[in-house]
Amino acid sequence: MVRKFCQERLGTPARKGKEKTAPRQPATVNREMSVLSRIFSLAMEEEVIEDNPCRKVKQFELDNQVINYLSKEEEARLLPQCIGEREHLRAIVLPRRQHRDAAERTVHPS
């Protein structure tokens, strides 16, 4: 029953006001399921129900990883702060610069 609810939620468009928009994203349905699961857990604590049906339903897998890079301005502000005890952070920031620059060349070839 809960699994069917998830599938239906995923297939129906979201609403912004009275206007229907694009179909719901899996992350949205996962968040809704988390809330629903919490409600069932509270009902179990109050001994209204014996089992949480959401526990048997797996969440949707998400493919929403976003890689963020520091802008040149952010990097210019950060690097001077990487001194003393923070010197080790340069090893993280500097290679990211190369990745960012390569990504910019790919998106905006000269």
PyMOL commands that set and color helices and strands:
alter all, ss='L'
color gray80, all
select helices_A, chain A and resi 2-11+26-45+53-56+72-81+84-107
alter helices_A, ss='H'
color red, helices_A
select strands_A, chain A and resi 13-16+19-23
alter strands_A, ss='S'
color yellow, strands_A
deselect
rebuild
show_as cartoon
